[in-house]
Amino acid sequence: MVALVRTVAALTRVALTVLTLGAMVYVSGMAGGAANSAVAASAVPSGHQAATTLSLRMIATPRTVKRGQTVSFRLLLRNTGSSPAVRIKVCDVMPTTLTPLPAFRFVRKGNVLCGIIQRLPVAGGVVMVLKGTVSQSASGGVITNRASAKGLNTASVRASAQVGIIAPCRLC
């Protein structure tokens, strides 16, 4: 009974949590007293876990680039469900035309950057900015960058953004 009262008390606290992943990240909304993912996961009633829903959006800046330029991909991950999302793995699979730049709390394997968000509160959101440099051998055309996110108690979500590459001048 005492453990139940402590869990309810922890879940009713409201706070603003700030994180840094990549260039810019914020988390907002309800933050319970649980500091680690194991405690946070146990604080989510199993009946509510299915109601946890994520949304993912990606925006590329600039939308048109030349060889050697850097593109920023802004990912917005939101918890639109009714329970906290737990241990969310976010992966960005950049096309081979881009070389991913290092990002804080993200691990790079080839052209894939992956990071973990331990807990995303109800109505919380995280903004991650990941960057890639266009290779010198890139030809003109459109490339698509893709990202996905999946929590222990959520379904997988996906997002993508397209970037135009200006073809090198053949007559210059």
QUIGIHU-V528315 format. One record per residue. N is the residue number from 1. RES is the residue in one letter. SS is DSSP state (H for helix, E for strand, - for the rest). D_LAST is the distance of its C-alpha to the last C-alpha in Angstrom with 2 decimals. Layout:
BEGIN
n=N res=RES ss=SS d_last=D_LAST
n=N res=RES ss=SS d_last=D_LAST
END
This chain:
BEGIN
n=1 res=M ss=- d_last=77.97
n=2 res=V ss=H d_last=76.81
n=3 res=A ss=H d_last=73.53
n=4 res=L ss=H d_last=72.97
n=5 res=V ss=H d_last=73.64
n=6 res=R ss=H d_last=71.18
n=7 res=T ss=H d_last=68.48
n=8 res=V ss=H d_last=69.06
n=9 res=A ss=H d_last=69.01
n=10 res=A ss=H d_last=65.73
n=11 res=L ss=H d_last=64.09
n=12 res=T ss=H d_last=65.23
n=13 res=R ss=- d_last=63.59
n=14 res=V ss=- d_last=60.51
n=15 res=A ss=- d_last=57.86
n=16 res=L ss=- d_last=54.20
n=17 res=T ss=- d_last=52.41
n=18 res=V ss=- d_last=49.12
n=19 res=L ss=- d_last=46.95
n=20 res=T ss=- d_last=43.62
n=21 res=L ss=- d_last=41.34
n=22 res=G ss=E d_last=37.64
n=23 res=A ss=- d_last=36.42
n=24 res=M ss=- d_last=38.92
n=25 res=V ss=- d_last=41.98
n=26 res=Y ss=- d_last=45.17
n=27 res=V ss=- d_last=48.25
n=28 res=S ss=- d_last=50.73
n=29 res=G ss=- d_last=53.98
n=30 res=M ss=- d_last=57.18
n=31 res=A ss=- d_last=57.51
n=32 res=G ss=- d_last=60.72
n=33 res=G ss=- d_last=62.44
n=34 res=A ss=- d_last=61.18
n=35 res=A ss=- d_last=58.77
n=36 res=N ss=- d_last=57.82
n=37 res=S ss=H d_last=56.70
n=38 res=A ss=H d_last=59.95
n=39 res=V ss=H d_last=62.06
n=40 res=A ss=H d_last=59.64
n=41 res=A ss=H d_last=59.71
n=42 res=S ss=H d_last=63.50
n=43 res=A ss=H d_last=63.68
n=44 res=V ss=- d_last=62.02
n=45 res=P ss=- d_last=64.81
n=46 res=S ss=H d_last=64.09
n=47 res=G ss=H d_last=64.84
n=48 res=H ss=H d_last=62.01
n=49 res=Q ss=H d_last=59.34
n=50 res=A ss=- d_last=58.53
n=51 res=A ss=- d_last=57.91
n=52 res=T ss=- d_last=55.04
n=53 res=T ss=- d_last=51.73
n=54 res=L ss=E d_last=48.20
n=55 res=S ss=E d_last=45.16
n=56 res=L ss=E d_last=41.57
n=57 res=R ss=E d_last=38.55
n=58 res=M ss=E d_last=34.90
n=59 res=I ss=E d_last=32.23
n=60 res=A ss=E d_last=28.57
n=61 res=T ss=E d_last=26.85
n=62 res=P ss=- d_last=24.07
n=63 res=R ss=- d_last=23.76
n=64 res=T ss=E d_last=19.95
n=65 res=V ss=E d_last=18.02
n=66 res=K ss=- d_last=14.87
n=67 res=R ss=- d_last=15.22
n=68 res=G ss=- d_last=17.61
n=69 res=Q ss=- d_last=19.20
n=70 res=T ss=E d_last=22.95
n=71 res=V ss=E d_last=24.74
n=72 res=S ss=E d_last=28.39
n=73 res=F ss=E d_last=30.87
n=74 res=R ss=E d_last=34.07
n=75 res=L ss=E d_last=37.01
n=76 res=L ss=E d_last=40.22
n=77 res=L ss=E d_last=43.26
n=78 res=R ss=E d_last=46.52
n=79 res=N ss=E d_last=50.06
n=80 res=T ss=- d_last=51.32
n=81 res=G ss=- d_last=54.48
n=82 res=S ss=- d_last=57.97
n=83 res=S ss=- d_last=58.06
n=84 res=P ss=- d_last=56.00
n=85 res=A ss=E d_last=53.28
n=86 res=V ss=E d_last=53.74
n=87 res=R ss=E d_last=51.42
n=88 res=I ss=E d_last=48.21
n=89 res=K ss=E d_last=45.47
n=90 res=V ss=E d_last=41.97
n=91 res=C ss=E d_last=39.14
n=92 res=D ss=E d_last=35.42
n=93 res=V ss=E d_last=33.69
n=94 res=M ss=- d_last=29.95
n=95 res=P ss=- d_last=27.66
n=96 res=T ss=- d_last=26.36
n=97 res=T ss=- d_last=22.83
n=98 res=L ss=E d_last=24.46
n=99 res=T ss=E d_last=26.29
n=100 res=P ss=E d_last=29.36
n=101 res=L ss=- d_last=30.18
n=102 res=P ss=- d_last=33.85
n=103 res=A ss=- d_last=36.10
n=104 res=F ss=- d_last=39.64
n=105 res=R ss=- d_last=42.29
n=106 res=F ss=E d_last=39.83
n=107 res=V ss=E d_last=39.75
n=108 res=R ss=E d_last=36.56
n=109 res=K ss=E d_last=36.83
n=110 res=G ss=- d_last=33.52
n=111 res=N ss=- d_last=31.60
n=112 res=V ss=E d_last=34.85
n=113 res=L ss=E d_last=36.25
n=114 res=C ss=E d_last=39.96
n=115 res=G ss=E d_last=42.42
n=116 res=I ss=E d_last=46.02
n=117 res=I ss=E d_last=47.54
n=118 res=Q ss=E d_last=51.28
n=119 res=R ss=E d_last=52.60
n=120 res=L ss=E d_last=51.31
n=121 res=P ss=- d_last=54.12
n=122 res=V ss=- d_last=55.00
n=123 res=A ss=- d_last=52.56
n=124 res=G ss=- d_last=50.47
n=125 res=G ss=E d_last=46.72
n=126 res=V ss=E d_last=44.16
n=127 res=V ss=E d_last=40.57
n=128 res=M ss=E d_last=38.30
n=129 res=V ss=E d_last=34.72
n=130 res=L ss=E d_last=32.80
n=131 res=K ss=E d_last=29.22
n=132 res=G ss=E d_last=26.57
n=133 res=T ss=E d_last=23.20
n=134 res=V ss=E d_last=20.36
n=135 res=S ss=- d_last=19.63
n=136 res=Q ss=- d_last=16.43
n=137 res=S ss=- d_last=16.73
n=138 res=A ss=- d_last=17.06
n=139 res=S ss=- d_last=15.43
n=140 res=G ss=- d_last=15.54
n=141 res=G ss=E d_last=19.05
n=142 res=V ss=E d_last=22.24
n=143 res=I ss=E d_last=24.34
n=144 res=T ss=E d_last=28.00
n=145 res=N ss=E d_last=29.88
n=146 res=R ss=E d_last=33.64
n=147 res=A ss=E d_last=36.63
n=148 res=S ss=E d_last=40.38
n=149 res=A ss=E d_last=43.56
n=150 res=K ss=E d_last=47.11
n=151 res=G ss=- d_last=50.26
n=152 res=L ss=- d_last=53.55
n=153 res=N ss=- d_last=55.14
n=154 res=T ss=- d_last=52.27
n=155 res=A ss=- d_last=50.38
n=156 res=S ss=- d_last=46.71
n=157 res=V ss=E d_last=44.12
n=158 res=R ss=E d_last=40.39
n=159 res=A ss=E d_last=37.35
n=160 res=S ss=E d_last=33.63
n=161 res=A ss=E d_last=30.48
n=162 res=Q ss=E d_last=27.12
n=163 res=V ss=E d_last=23.70
n=164 res=G ss=E d_last=20.46
n=165 res=I ss=E d_last=17.42
n=166 res=I ss=- d_last=14.05
n=167 res=A ss=- d_last=11.96
n=168 res=P ss=- d_last=8.82
n=169 res=C ss=- d_last=5.57
n=170 res=R ss=- d_last=5.75
n=171 res=L ss=- d_last=3.83
n=172 res=C ss=- d_last=0.00
END
